[in-house]
């Protein structure tokens, strides 16, 4: 359910784009994102820094898209977001010796005692590469294809994310501690 909640602005953007145009779709995405923040506040649920960051990015670039009537701003927003993620993961790991992926996933995923100690580093690096490449792909599609192709690509990134997570999960599965491995 949380997954759907997080991707609702993207899905709403896609539907509005197919029905109207990129400017209406941008307004819809801004409105849905704002409504999500209000809803979380109303339900006394925490609003994460990532949700605030995403809202600010879509507000600034979406607002500029609508105000200037220039679709470029909304089309480069995903690249800025992806590269921000990649930079945050890389900088926190290499400069501050903090593995943000491990901090988030390590609470949910316990590795076997004999697992390679560099596993979390590899997972973190794979996310850095994923976000960096996705940012490059977004720019490539935005500047070399039609607006409609870009919107379809943007929607397909949800599928790319799912595939990436599944592949990473399959790779990690041999290192994950299960109830059976705890008993040994």
Secondary structure as a PSIPRED ss2 file (coil, helix, strand):
# PSIPRED VFORMAT (PSIPRED V4.0)

   1 X C   1.000  0.000  0.000
   2 X H   0.000  1.000  0.000
   3 X H   0.000  1.000  0.000
   4 X H   0.000  1.000  0.000
   5 X H   0.000  1.000  0.000
   6 X H   0.000  1.000  0.000
   7 X H   0.000  1.000  0.000
   8 X H   0.000  1.000  0.000
   9 X H   0.000  1.000  0.000
  10 X H   0.000  1.000  0.000
  11 X H   0.000  1.000  0.000
  12 X H   0.000  1.000  0.000
  13 X H   0.000  1.000  0.000
  14 X H   0.000  1.000  0.000
  15 X H   0.000  1.000  0.000
  16 X H   0.000  1.000  0.000
  17 X H   0.000  1.000  0.000
  18 X H   0.000  1.000  0.000
  19 X H   0.000  1.000  0.000
  20 X C   1.000  0.000  0.000
  21 X C   1.000  0.000  0.000
  22 X H   0.000  1.000  0.000
  23 X H   0.000  1.000  0.000
  24 X H   0.000  1.000  0.000
  25 X H   0.000  1.000  0.000
  26 X H   0.000  1.000  0.000
  27 X H   0.000  1.000  0.000
  28 X H   0.000  1.000  0.000
  29 X H   0.000  1.000  0.000
  30 X H   0.000  1.000  0.000
  31 X H   0.000  1.000  0.000
  32 X H   0.000  1.000  0.000
  33 X H   0.000  1.000  0.000
  34 X H   0.000  1.000  0.000
  35 X H   0.000  1.000  0.000
  36 X H   0.000  1.000  0.000
  37 X H   0.000  1.000  0.000
  38 X H   0.000  1.000  0.000
  39 X H   0.000  1.000  0.000
  40 X H   0.000  1.000  0.000
  41 X H   0.000  1.000  0.000
  42 X H   0.000  1.000  0.000
  43 X C   1.000  0.000  0.000
  44 X C   1.000  0.000  0.000
  45 X C   1.000  0.000  0.000
  46 X C   1.000  0.000  0.000
  47 X C   1.000  0.000  0.000
  48 X C   1.000  0.000  0.000
  49 X H   0.000  1.000  0.000
  50 X H   0.000  1.000  0.000
  51 X H   0.000  1.000  0.000
  52 X H   0.000  1.000  0.000
  53 X H   0.000  1.000  0.000
  54 X H   0.000  1.000  0.000
  55 X H   0.000  1.000  0.000
  56 X H   0.000  1.000  0.000
  57 X H   0.000  1.000  0.000
  58 X H   0.000  1.000  0.000
  59 X H   0.000  1.000  0.000
  60 X H   0.000  1.000  0.000
  61 X H   0.000  1.000  0.000
  62 X H   0.000  1.000  0.000
  63 X H   0.000  1.000  0.000
  64 X H   0.000  1.000  0.000
  65 X H   0.000  1.000  0.000
  66 X H   0.000  1.000  0.000
  67 X H   0.000  1.000  0.000
  68 X H   0.000  1.000  0.000
  69 X C   1.000  0.000  0.000
  70 X C   1.000  0.000  0.000
  71 X C   1.000  0.000  0.000
  72 X H   0.000  1.000  0.000
  73 X H   0.000  1.000  0.000
  74 X H   0.000  1.000  0.000
  75 X H   0.000  1.000  0.000
  76 X H   0.000  1.000  0.000
  77 X H   0.000  1.000  0.000
  78 X H   0.000  1.000  0.000
  79 X H   0.000  1.000  0.000
  80 X H   0.000  1.000  0.000
  81 X H   0.000  1.000  0.000
  82 X H   0.000  1.000  0.000
  83 X H   0.000  1.000  0.000
  84 X H   0.000  1.000  0.000
  85 X H   0.000  1.000  0.000
  86 X H   0.000  1.000  0.000
  87 X H   0.000  1.000  0.000
  88 X H   0.000  1.000  0.000
  89 X H   0.000  1.000  0.000
  90 X H   0.000  1.000  0.000
  91 X H   0.000  1.000  0.000
  92 X H   0.000  1.000  0.000
  93 X H   0.000  1.000  0.000
  94 X H   0.000  1.000  0.000
  95 X C   1.000  0.000  0.000
  96 X C   1.000  0.000  0.000
  97 X C   1.000  0.000  0.000
  98 X C   1.000  0.000  0.000
  99 X C   1.000  0.000  0.000
 100 X H   0.000  1.000  0.000
 101 X H   0.000  1.000  0.000
 102 X H   0.000  1.000  0.000
 103 X H   0.000  1.000  0.000
 104 X H   0.000  1.000  0.000
 105 X H   0.000  1.000  0.000
 106 X C   1.000  0.000  0.000
 107 X C   1.000  0.000  0.000
 108 X C   1.000  0.000  0.000
 109 X C   1.000  0.000  0.000
 110 X C   1.000  0.000  0.000
 111 X E   0.000  0.000  1.000
 112 X C   1.000  0.000  0.000
 113 X C   1.000  0.000  0.000
 114 X C   1.000  0.000  0.000
 115 X C   1.000  0.000  0.000
 116 X C   1.000  0.000  0.000
 117 X C   1.000  0.000  0.000
 118 X C   1.000  0.000  0.000
 119 X H   0.000  1.000  0.000
 120 X H   0.000  1.000  0.000
 121 X H   0.000  1.000  0.000
 122 X H   0.000  1.000  0.000
 123 X H   0.000  1.000  0.000
 124 X H   0.000  1.000  0.000
 125 X H   0.000  1.000  0.000
 126 X H   0.000  1.000  0.000
 127 X H   0.000  1.000  0.000
 128 X H   0.000  1.000  0.000
 129 X H   0.000  1.000  0.000
 130 X H   0.000  1.000  0.000
 131 X H   0.000  1.000  0.000
 132 X H   0.000  1.000  0.000
 133 X H   0.000  1.000  0.000
 134 X H   0.000  1.000  0.000
 135 X H   0.000  1.000  0.000
 136 X H   0.000  1.000  0.000
 137 X H   0.000  1.000  0.000
 138 X H   0.000  1.000  0.000
 139 X H   0.000  1.000  0.000
 140 X H   0.000  1.000  0.000
 141 X H   0.000  1.000  0.000
 142 X H   0.000  1.000  0.000
 143 X H   0.000  1.000  0.000
 144 X H   0.000  1.000  0.000
 145 X C   1.000  0.000  0.000
 146 X C   1.000  0.000  0.000
 147 X H   0.000  1.000  0.000
 148 X H   0.000  1.000  0.000
 149 X H   0.000  1.000  0.000
 150 X H   0.000  1.000  0.000
 151 X H   0.000  1.000  0.000
 152 X H   0.000  1.000  0.000
 153 X H   0.000  1.000  0.000
 154 X H   0.000  1.000  0.000
 155 X H   0.000  1.000  0.000
 156 X H   0.000  1.000  0.000
 157 X H   0.000  1.000  0.000
 158 X H   0.000  1.000  0.000
 159 X H   0.000  1.000  0.000
 160 X H   0.000  1.000  0.000
 161 X H   0.000  1.000  0.000
 162 X H   0.000  1.000  0.000
 163 X H   0.000  1.000  0.000
 164 X H   0.000  1.000  0.000
 165 X H   0.000  1.000  0.000
 166 X H   0.000  1.000  0.000
 167 X H   0.000  1.000  0.000
 168 X H   0.000  1.000  0.000
 169 X H   0.000  1.000  0.000
 170 X H   0.000  1.000  0.000
 171 X H   0.000  1.000  0.000
 172 X H   0.000  1.000  0.000
 173 X C   1.000  0.000  0.000
 174 X C   1.000  0.000  0.000
 175 X C   1.000  0.000  0.000
 176 X E   0.000  0.000  1.000
 177 X C   1.000  0.000  0.000
 178 X C   1.000  0.000  0.000
 179 X H   0.000  1.000  0.000
 180 X H   0.000  1.000  0.000
 181 X H   0.000  1.000  0.000
 182 X H   0.000  1.000  0.000
 183 X H   0.000  1.000  0.000
 184 X C   1.000  0.000  0.000
